[in-house]
Amino acid sequence: MHIKTMAEYAANGETPEVLFWVGCAGSFDQRAQKITKAFTTILDKVGIQFAILGKEESCTGDPARRAGNEFIFQMMAQNNIQLLNMYAVKKIVTACPHCFNTLKNEYPALGGNYEVIHHTTFLQALIDEGRIKMQEGGTFKGKKITYHDSCYLGRANNIYEAPRKVLETLDAELVEMKRCRSKGLCCGAGGAQMFKEEEKGSTRINFERGHEAVATGASVIASNCPFCMTMLTDGIKEAGKEEEVKVLDVAELIAQSMK
């Protein structure tokens, strides 16, 4: 599949319907690249006219700000805003809640005003519009799925229903973990913790979350964030359940189940 860049659209005097902000993880992490592929496959199949920035995309600056380096954050953000405004971008969709939160809530103060949508919300809209049609008796029919609320999508932006509504179309049994929605437990990677060693404690957060997920009896953990994906996968391995329990992004579940 050839995905056109904003530069290619601009060269032809065209503007795509939406910009897909891939994010650092979706670009460079081998596991997260599968999420990127799944989501772009869905967009292509339903006929969404979209583009990426390609080599022009750089980090939103979220980890720098969370780690306390405001100077680096503002420098990165202003470079991105200048590029997005040059291309007259209006709508952005991303599969990373960290990118979503930063682009939506923190860029406006620096002059970057866009309609920013997380990919689970975008998928729900496509399903509601009838553009995504699911297979009868799909891959996950009858299976138990538990959904992990990422901090930046849940508590930070109050998005709880859209991902669950998407999962309901799979004809699977959705089982909740003991701590979910606004009381959900962090995967342990937020606040730039993804890139540093954790402080001393009795257990790693992702190990505890992995055990909570296993306790539901689910064979699939649905994630909406590439950082959560990494942490939950390690948590499941620590619990010795990597053969029985799979961690999949919401987009991957839909890509495997749509007609």
Summary of the structure (lengths in Angstrom):
residues: 259
radius of gyration: 18.1
end to end distance: 18.1
largest distance: 57.7
contacts: 859
relative contact order: 0.15
helix: 47%
strand: 12%
